[in-house]
């Protein structure tokens, strides 16, 4: 399989993160693997092909993730024809580019859509990813598995919703890594106006009813082709718990991960989501769960495999790559 990982910028990739582990699994599985940054693509003026200045991926016997990634970054770029790929794994985060490189933000799905039309297997599906990148995507799933919510840019509407529902969480509709996520106790919250203003600076806000147990963190569960991702009997899932007085459990905000035992509530959620995720081409997603409710779907470059490996001493990434190999097959 000829596979490329599409990232924001090869030079800024973090060796410890999920993409590096997926690339390691792919090259150890005997595949031809490349890294391509958002700014590395060309559209041919004569042949109409999409090509890229790509960096080859090789894994040596004594490599750590650090040395593995460092060698990728130091390697001279080679030109590849992306039309000839078997698969493209979209691992760029459009939110990260939205402020400083707005030109780059939409290009993962744009190039992905072009390559899908040319016969390349693209995951996650770029046609659906334009919706799934937004927290609004959660609203397409059954009401029984998600908290009551409001999506708006009207501060007064937020105040009315809080007055009706009570304890809420407000955050940007397009957001990641815990940025501008606020807990609101009730409509008498002294800083409600300031919280709302901060969130609305990022566009639309989504206000969610607080789910009991949320103060203790949430569960991150990885789903592959609509089912819980597993390897060697271990589920790719863990609980994220906040530290100190910060209610956010995001690992990027200092949260820590602990083992999670999958129960009936989690399996019921997956059953309710599976058919739609598969239909939408959401090959690999991470869902964040509190109790019996999904509070977020992470469809764009979901991360956290380092926690799975640390907690259970198992690398689940080969399972992801093996499934992608079956999905892509081989192009002539």
Legacy VTK file of the C-alpha trace (Angstrom):
# vtk DataFile Version 3.0
C-alpha trace
ASCII
DATASET POLYDATA
POINTS 332 float
0.000 0.000 0.000
1.230 3.479 -0.912
0.109 5.695 1.940
0.623 9.372 2.758
-0.090 11.161 6.022
-1.345 14.695 5.376
-0.312 17.019 8.234
-0.247 20.738 8.967
3.529 21.014 8.578
6.077 18.208 8.707
8.523 20.445 10.571
6.155 20.928 13.511
5.043 17.306 13.960
5.327 15.990 17.538
7.064 12.618 17.817
4.968 11.423 20.777
1.604 12.008 19.117
-0.792 9.611 17.402
0.186 10.391 13.801
3.784 9.330 14.446
2.580 6.043 15.926
0.302 5.407 12.955
3.174 6.108 10.548
5.434 3.775 12.508
2.828 1.003 12.323
2.380 1.544 8.579
6.065 1.356 7.699
6.626 -1.618 10.029
3.748 -3.295 8.187
5.769 -3.128 4.989
3.974 -0.208 3.354
5.426 2.692 1.368
4.777 5.702 3.595
5.137 9.453 3.091
4.532 12.666 5.028
2.990 15.620 3.186
2.358 19.072 4.670
-0.533 21.356 3.741
1.860 23.660 1.854
3.653 20.876 -0.036
1.112 20.160 -2.803
1.196 21.204 -6.481
-1.412 20.888 -9.203
0.339 20.211 -12.515
-0.062 22.894 -15.168
0.040 20.364 -17.998
-0.996 16.943 -16.696
-3.510 18.057 -14.041
-2.060 15.676 -11.487
-1.732 16.473 -7.798
1.888 16.035 -6.742
3.682 16.804 -3.499
7.078 17.493 -2.021
6.929 14.528 0.327
9.247 13.036 2.922
9.767 9.290 2.960
9.227 7.335 6.167
11.687 4.655 7.265
11.973 2.864 10.586
15.277 1.475 11.805
15.727 -1.302 14.337
16.830 0.851 17.269
14.559 3.819 16.542
12.651 5.600 19.255
9.692 7.736 18.241
11.993 10.754 18.618
14.719 9.471 16.289
12.095 8.122 13.882
10.415 11.520 13.541
13.686 13.464 13.515
14.921 11.511 10.506
11.658 12.195 8.654
12.089 15.915 9.243
15.730 15.894 8.154
15.118 13.918 4.974
15.170 15.798 1.663
11.756 16.120 0.087
10.984 13.962 -2.937
8.287 14.624 -5.488
5.493 12.055 -5.523
2.309 11.903 -7.576
-0.519 11.842 -5.068
-2.947 10.482 -7.684
-0.915 7.248 -7.521
-1.435 6.758 -3.771
-3.569 3.914 -2.503
-4.599 5.886 0.570
-4.360 9.342 2.098
-4.742 9.678 5.869
-5.903 13.196 6.734
-4.128 14.079 9.991
-4.036 17.882 9.730
-5.958 19.976 12.245
-7.747 22.806 10.452
-8.446 24.616 13.735
-4.715 24.978 14.373
-4.317 26.832 11.069
-7.450 28.958 11.315
-5.837 31.975 12.984
-2.275 32.220 11.652
-2.621 30.397 8.328
-6.273 30.740 7.264
-5.334 29.784 3.695
-4.255 26.349 4.981
-7.295 25.562 7.123
-9.646 24.112 4.458
-7.058 22.445 2.232
-7.018 19.028 3.880
-10.621 18.370 2.882
-10.195 20.152 -0.476
-7.212 18.072 -1.575
-8.831 15.026 0.002
-11.987 15.512 -2.046
-9.952 15.872 -5.235
-7.990 12.692 -4.557
-11.084 10.726 -3.575
-12.593 11.655 -6.942
-9.413 10.274 -8.562
-9.758 6.898 -6.873
-7.587 7.335 -3.775
-8.995 6.005 -0.489
-9.141 9.035 1.831
-9.791 8.794 5.568
-11.644 10.264 7.224
-14.001 10.820 4.295
-13.403 14.416 3.145
-16.974 14.848 1.931
-18.329 14.340 5.447
-15.366 15.800 7.297
-16.438 19.339 6.454
-19.424 18.738 8.771
-17.753 16.428 11.235
-15.010 18.955 12.047
-17.654 21.085 13.739
-19.168 20.262 17.126
-22.491 20.667 15.333
-21.950 17.144 13.958
-22.927 15.682 17.313
-26.423 17.135 16.870
-26.998 14.714 13.949
-26.969 11.750 16.340
-29.881 10.469 18.495
-30.982 12.782 21.306
-30.699 9.993 23.873
-26.895 9.920 23.646
-26.144 13.659 23.779
-26.818 16.486 26.240
-29.341 19.241 25.587
-27.609 21.997 23.683
-27.898 25.340 21.947
-25.850 26.641 19.013
-25.965 30.410 18.622
-24.133 33.722 18.345
-26.746 35.529 20.424
-25.544 36.279 23.994
-29.136 36.733 25.161
-30.087 33.311 23.805
-27.214 31.805 25.798
-28.437 33.557 28.943
-31.987 32.262 28.381
-30.755 28.701 27.813
-28.673 28.790 30.986
-31.683 30.137 32.875
-33.791 27.221 31.657
-31.232 24.414 31.927
-28.953 25.553 34.732
-25.434 24.144 35.001
-23.867 24.317 31.495
-20.649 24.226 29.526
-20.088 26.824 26.802
-17.396 26.458 24.143
-16.659 27.428 20.520
-18.443 25.447 17.840
-15.078 25.136 16.111
-12.539 24.559 18.829
-10.013 22.120 20.199
-7.664 21.383 23.089
-9.843 23.072 25.697
-9.527 26.615 24.302
-12.235 28.969 25.606
-14.226 26.247 27.381
-16.120 27.587 30.377
-18.300 26.111 33.107
-21.431 28.111 33.953
-23.176 27.313 37.235
-26.430 29.178 36.482
-27.807 32.414 35.001
-26.480 34.358 37.994
-22.900 33.472 37.049
-20.962 36.690 37.694
-18.703 36.269 34.641
-21.325 34.992 32.205
-21.026 38.025 29.896
-17.221 37.816 29.782
-17.281 34.037 29.165
-19.814 34.434 26.380
-17.822 37.251 24.785
-14.633 35.164 24.812
-16.323 32.192 23.166
-18.125 34.291 20.531
-14.778 35.731 19.423
-14.217 32.325 17.838
-17.549 32.356 15.977
-20.614 30.342 16.970
-20.929 29.024 20.501
-22.341 25.692 21.580
-23.858 25.557 25.046
-24.346 22.098 26.507
-26.251 21.004 29.563
-23.732 19.863 32.163
-23.719 16.074 32.468
-23.497 14.689 35.997
-20.035 13.312 36.610
-18.373 15.787 34.283
-16.465 17.317 37.171
-14.539 14.034 37.343
-13.479 14.201 33.699
-14.571 12.212 30.656
-13.796 9.052 28.731
-12.021 9.054 25.369
-13.006 6.036 23.269
-11.580 5.343 19.818
-13.910 3.888 17.196
-12.599 2.216 14.047
-15.154 1.693 11.298
-17.945 2.250 13.795
-16.711 -0.205 16.432
-14.531 0.116 19.522
-10.909 -0.119 18.445
-9.218 -3.087 20.112
-5.985 -5.046 19.906
-4.898 -8.080 21.904
-8.106 -7.850 23.923
-7.400 -4.252 24.974
-9.816 -1.460 24.088
-8.395 1.856 22.906
-10.118 3.864 25.616
-9.191 5.715 28.770
-10.579 8.159 31.269
-9.258 11.729 31.358
-9.391 13.398 34.734
-8.689 17.084 35.440
-5.961 18.259 37.765
-6.093 21.118 40.242
-9.044 23.474 39.942
-9.262 23.355 36.137
-12.448 21.448 35.180
-11.091 20.669 31.702
-9.726 17.161 31.385
-7.934 17.706 28.060
-4.450 16.212 28.154
-3.176 19.449 26.571
-4.572 21.322 29.602
-2.871 19.142 32.183
-5.450 16.390 32.495
-4.158 12.900 33.193
-5.294 9.585 31.784
-6.293 6.497 33.771
-7.613 3.085 32.639
-11.232 2.743 31.561
-13.345 -0.386 31.654
-15.922 -0.383 28.866
-19.405 -0.973 30.268
-22.984 -1.239 29.044
-23.400 2.547 28.817
-20.423 2.927 26.507
-21.439 -0.046 24.364
-24.956 1.359 24.038
-23.558 4.666 22.824
-21.388 2.959 20.216
-24.341 0.898 19.003
-26.399 4.080 18.571
-23.610 5.834 16.630
-22.100 3.044 14.563
-24.344 2.967 11.510
-24.154 6.704 10.882
-20.397 6.909 11.447
-19.859 4.164 8.883
-22.279 5.765 6.408
-20.455 9.089 6.763
-17.051 7.493 6.180
-15.790 8.332 9.654
-13.090 5.669 9.608
-11.322 6.629 12.854
-12.858 8.904 15.476
-12.467 9.572 19.156
-15.626 10.165 21.149
-15.647 11.902 24.527
-18.210 10.403 26.899
-19.572 11.346 30.302
-21.962 8.836 31.800
-24.321 7.790 29.018
-23.820 10.959 26.945
-21.389 11.874 24.171
-20.158 15.426 24.676
-17.851 15.587 21.662
-16.921 13.709 18.486
-13.293 14.088 17.428
-13.249 13.276 13.718
-10.334 15.415 12.581
-6.972 13.918 13.573
-8.184 12.327 16.837
-5.330 11.847 19.285
-4.457 10.043 22.477
-2.889 6.769 21.337
0.117 7.536 23.541
-2.155 7.193 26.586
-3.506 3.857 25.341
0.009 2.506 24.856
1.184 3.752 28.234
-1.812 2.457 30.170
-2.172 -0.975 28.598
1.266 -1.660 27.108
-0.272 -2.299 23.696
0.103 -0.487 20.375
-3.315 -0.424 18.681
-2.087 1.463 15.611
-1.312 -1.688 13.577
-5.013 -2.560 13.772
-5.857 0.828 12.235
-3.375 0.328 9.412
-4.449 -3.275 8.739
-8.058 -2.136 8.369
-6.978 0.671 6.037
-5.050 -1.826 3.920
-8.193 -3.931 3.509
-10.206 -0.831 2.659
-7.747 0.560 0.107
-6.586 -2.630 -1.602
-3.936 -1.928 -4.238
-4.184 0.281 -7.279
-2.780 -1.094 -10.557
LINES 1 333
332 0 1 2 3 4 5 6 7 8 9 10 11 12 13 14 15 16 17 18 19 20 21 22 23 24 25 26 27 28 29 30 31 32 33 34 35 36 37 38 39 40 41 42 43 44 45 46 47 48 49 50 51 52 53 54 55 56 57 58 59 60 61 62 63 64 65 66 67 68 69 70 71 72 73 74 75 76 77 78 79 80 81 82 83 84 85 86 87 88 89 90 91 92 93 94 95 96 97 98 99 100 101 102 103 104 105 106 107 108 109 110 111 112 113 114 115 116 117 118 119 120 121 122 123 124 125 126 127 128 129 130 131 132 133 134 135 136 137 138 139 140 141 142 143 144 145 146 147 148 149 150 151 152 153 154 155 156 157 158 159 160 161 162 163 164 165 166 167 168 169 170 171 172 173 174 175 176 177 178 179 180 181 182 183 184 185 186 187 188 189 190 191 192 193 194 195 196 197 198 199 200 201 202 203 204 205 206 207 208 209 210 211 212 213 214 215 216 217 218 219 220 221 222 223 224 225 226 227 228 229 230 231 232 233 234 235 236 237 238 239 240 241 242 243 244 245 246 247 248 249 250 251 252 253 254 255 256 257 258 259 260 261 262 263 264 265 266 267 268 269 270 271 272 273 274 275 276 277 278 279 280 281 282 283 284 285 286 287 288 289 290 291 292 293 294 295 296 297 298 299 300 301 302 303 304 305 306 307 308 309 310 311 312 313 314 315 316 317 318 319 320 321 322 323 324 325 326 327 328 329 330 331
